[in-house]
Each structure stands twice: as structure tokens, then as C-alpha cells.
């Protein structure tokens, strides 16, 4: 990946997801899977505020994986309303590409003196026959 357009996004309403263990964050989904999928990772405590994080230590625990739903549920999850650094790529990204993109977003945010949270959300879906990956990094 060469160029990346990082924007500040104000998500006005949460997006809701239901837990679904079928989805693996770094496996290319079957073309028959048309669900909108969200993954949420905790970023390692010693990496989420570094300008040059160590890629092999960057991601911590997978906190959630699931498919989009219309309404919240007790067992569900939400991408909360709030402010995010955001990037979108017209492709399904590999683990390396997701970490590289997240690190670039982090570098951008820290350079702008933003207070970044230690969560990384990435969302996969199909739009107009194309795969899309979106990466969200919350900040205060």
C-alpha cells in the first residue's frame, strides 16, 4: 500500500453488531459472505502511544467479532458514536496491511497531538461488488 487517506470522522450514531464466531479477522472471507463484519482489537499497552510501534507486538486481544445488525442486543456490540481517525481501502486487507494502516493512523494522530485510545476497529463489507476495509481508531 502506497498512499493512505486518513480523515477525522465524527460518527454521530453507533453501529450495532451481533457476536459471530464464524469470522476470522485475517482470513479472506468467502465471496458468498456478504455480511458487514466488525472486529475490535485491544492494542498492546506498550504500543498504542508509540510513533513507531513494533508490528509484531501491536495487536493485543481480539475483543469482538460479529456481523452487522439493525438493533442493539444484550449479547451484541457496538462501534460507539464518537470521534475517530479513519481510513478506507477498496480491498480486503491482510494482517500486515491492517497493522501498517493502523500504525500510519496512529502516527498521524500522535503527530497531531491527539489522545488515542487503545482500541482498533476494522470493518469489512462489500459495496458495489467490491470488498472494502475500514479502520477506525478512537481519539479524545
Helices and strands as residue ranges (DSSP letters): E 7-11, E 15-19, E 37-43, G 55-57, E 59-69, E 76-79, E 82-89, H 95-111, E 119-127, E 130-138
